[in-house]
Amino acid sequence: MNIRELEVVEVKGLEDVKVFRICESDAVAAYSLQEAKAYYKGITGLNDSDLYSDEDVEVIPLETKFWNDEEMTHKRTLKEMLEIHWGGDPQIVITWDI
């Protein structure tokens, strides 16, 4: 008798993305908080003590509008921004000047 294993493949898409404000100055779009923090630490060289604790991380609603240009003439929702720019990998989507 030939028994085959069923391989379950999880496919994630744009509807699974969340935006995490992981520190005072930046928010990262990713599928999970752990993925967002790992990405951010990798590109900035910061460590966990430089980021918000998991309990203090804010998940920003995708309906929230932000300026989409440096001249501050046009606002878009995070969802609209992600629909245009999301490539499947974590990315910084909001930066606040502090």
Rosetta blueprint (number, residue, H / E / L):
1 M L
2 N L
3 I L
4 R L
5 E L
6 L L
7 E L
8 V L
9 V L
10 E L
11 V L
12 K L
13 G L
14 L H
15 E H
16 D H
17 V L
18 K E
19 V E
20 F E
21 R E
22 I L
23 C L
24 E L
25 S L
26 D E
27 A E
28 V E
29 A E
30 A E
31 Y L
32 S L
33 L H
34 Q H
35 E H
36 A H
37 K H
38 A H
39 Y H
40 Y H
41 K H
42 G H
43 I H
44 T H
45 G L
46 L L
47 N L
48 D H
49 S H
50 D H
51 L L
52 Y L
53 S L
54 D H
55 E H
56 D H
57 V L
58 E E
59 V E
60 I E
61 P L
62 L L
63 E L
64 T L
65 K E
66 F E
67 W E
68 N L
69 D L
70 E L
71 E L
72 M L
73 T L
74 H L
75 K E
76 R E
77 T E
78 L H
79 K H
80 E H
81 M H
82 L H
83 E H
84 I H
85 H H
86 W L
87 G L
88 G L
89 D L
90 P L
91 Q E
92 I E
93 V E
94 I E
95 T E
96 W L
97 D L
98 I L
